[in-house]
Amino acid sequence: MQSLGYEVVEAEDGEAGLKKAEELMPNLVVTNVKMPKMDGVQMMRKIKENPKTKNIPVFLLTAFGDPEPDAYKRDLLAAKEMGFTDFVLKTSTLDAIVARIEKALSEEK
């Protein structure tokens, strides 16, 4: 991602991810569902509850979900209803993930 002009900061668990989001105020957070200490849903909710970080888009990148179009649409809708900006399957290509991230970032401007 650095070669595309993005700085990527990693966190070892959900608590560390939340702390980095609060400290660094990134343009976007990408999280997994299953993480130690705090799962991705809990982390996203804490980001959205904090007035300082509530406008940071949060993507759910997960192995859960069904790639079939109708099932994927349901999973995306469920993720958005929870508060995520977008839902991307780990089986997606890097190009597809980057395209979704770029779309979200351009919409935030």
C-alpha positions in Angstrom: 0.0 0.0 0.0 2.9 2.3 0.6 3.8 2.1 -3.1 0.3 3.5 -3.8 0.9 6.5 -1.5 -0.8 5.2 1.6 0.9 4.9 5.0 -0.2 1.8 6.7 -0.1 1.5 10.5 -0.7 -1.9 12.1 -2.0 -2.8 15.5 -1.6 -6.2 17.2 -5.2 -6.3 18.7 -8.4 -4.3 18.9 -7.4 -2.3 22.0 -4.2 -1.2 20.3 -6.1 -0.4 17.1 -8.5 1.9 19.0 -5.6 3.6 20.7 -3.8 4.2 17.4 -7.0 5.5 15.8 -7.4 8.0 18.7 -3.8 9.1 18.6 -3.1 9.2 14.8 -6.6 10.2 13.5 -6.2 8.2 10.3 -8.2 8.8 7.1 -9.5 5.3 7.3 -9.5 2.2 9.6 -9.6 -1.3 8.3 -10.4 -4.0 10.9 -11.1 -7.7 11.1 -14.0 -9.1 13.1 -12.0 -11.5 15.2 -9.1 -9.9 17.1 -7.7 -10.4 20.6 -8.7 -8.1 23.5 -11.4 -6.3 21.5 -13.2 -7.5 18.3 -13.6 -5.3 15.3 -17.3 -4.6 16.0 -16.5 -3.4 19.5 -13.5 -1.3 18.2 -15.7 0.3 15.4 -18.4 1.2 18.0 -15.9 2.8 20.3 -14.5 4.8 17.3 -18.0 6.0 16.4 -18.9 6.8 20.0 -15.9 9.1 20.4 -16.6 12.7 19.2 -13.0 13.0 18.1 -12.9 9.9 15.9 -16.6 9.4 15.0 -16.1 10.5 11.4 -13.3 8.1 10.6 -14.5 5.6 8.0 -14.2 2.0 9.3 -13.9 -0.9 6.8 -14.6 -4.5 7.9 -12.2 -6.8 6.2 -13.2 -10.4 7.0 -13.0 -14.0 5.9 -16.6 -14.3 7.1 -19.3 -13.8 4.6 -20.5 -15.4 1.4 -19.1 -14.3 -2.0 -22.4 -15.1 -3.7 -23.9 -11.7 -4.9 -27.2 -11.9 -3.0 -25.5 -13.1 0.2 -22.7 -10.5 -0.1 -25.3 -7.8 -0.5 -27.0 -9.0 2.8 -23.6 -9.1 4.6 -22.8 -5.6 3.3 -26.1 -4.2 4.5 -25.7 -5.9 7.9 -22.2 -4.4 8.2 -23.4 -0.9 7.3 -26.3 -1.2 9.7 -23.8 -1.9 12.4 -21.9 1.2 11.5 -19.1 0.1 9.2 -18.4 2.2 6.1 -17.9 -0.9 3.9 -17.5 -4.7 4.0 -14.7 -6.4 2.1 -14.0 -10.1 1.9 -10.4 -11.2 2.4 -10.8 -13.2 -0.7 -11.1 -10.0 -2.7 -8.1 -9.0 -4.8 -5.8 -6.2 -3.5 -6.9 -4.1 -6.5 -10.5 -4.5 -5.5 -9.8 -3.6 -1.9 -7.8 -0.6 -2.9 -10.5 0.6 -5.2 -13.1 0.4 -2.4 -10.7 2.3 0.0 -10.1 5.0 -2.6 -13.8 5.4 -3.3 -14.5 5.8 0.5 -11.7 8.3 0.9 -12.8 10.4 -2.1 -16.4 10.5 -0.7 -15.1 11.7 2.6 -13.5 14.8 1.1 
